[in-house]
Amino acid sequence: MIILENETNTTINLNKLEKIVNILNIKKDIELLIVSNKKIQQINNEFRNINKPTDVLSFPLKDLPNAPLGSIIISIDKAKSAALSYNHSIEEEVTLLFIHGILHLLGYDHEEDNGEMRQKEEELIKLLNLPKSLIVRTI
């Protein structure tokens, strides 16, 4: 189940996001925070010493009984900007960011792996008929 904390005025549809959780057979809860650029910049600075906004952050939690898998934080400002730039919907962009974040929670790391995260992202994107992934767009 996705536990949504939306600090913005943008409506977030969880149906497709829950479908991703089911496809990946995740049995733990996932915390999803939707925030502004200002808020994600504060979090990025506090936890990564990078004092600028980013589109998505993931914080996996230790594998403890009944604990959530982790938290995904998405900047709605970055999502809106990317949706406009790439000519798709905000919902599609949030879904792409969620996929990216959830794969990080599952231990994938595109900065260190041999393309496994990119491959998994692309599988999900094709299955859900979404536009290009974050990793593909930044190559």
Secondary structure as UniProt FT lines:
FT   STRAND          2..6
FT   HELIX           15..23
FT   TURN            24..25
FT   STRAND          30..35
FT   HELIX           37..48
FT   STRAND          56..60
FT   TURN            65..66
FT   STRAND          70..75
FT   HELIX           76..86
FT   HELIX           90..105
FT   TURN            106..107
FT   TURN            110..112
FT   HELIX           116..127
FT   TURN            128..129
FT   HELIX           134..137
//
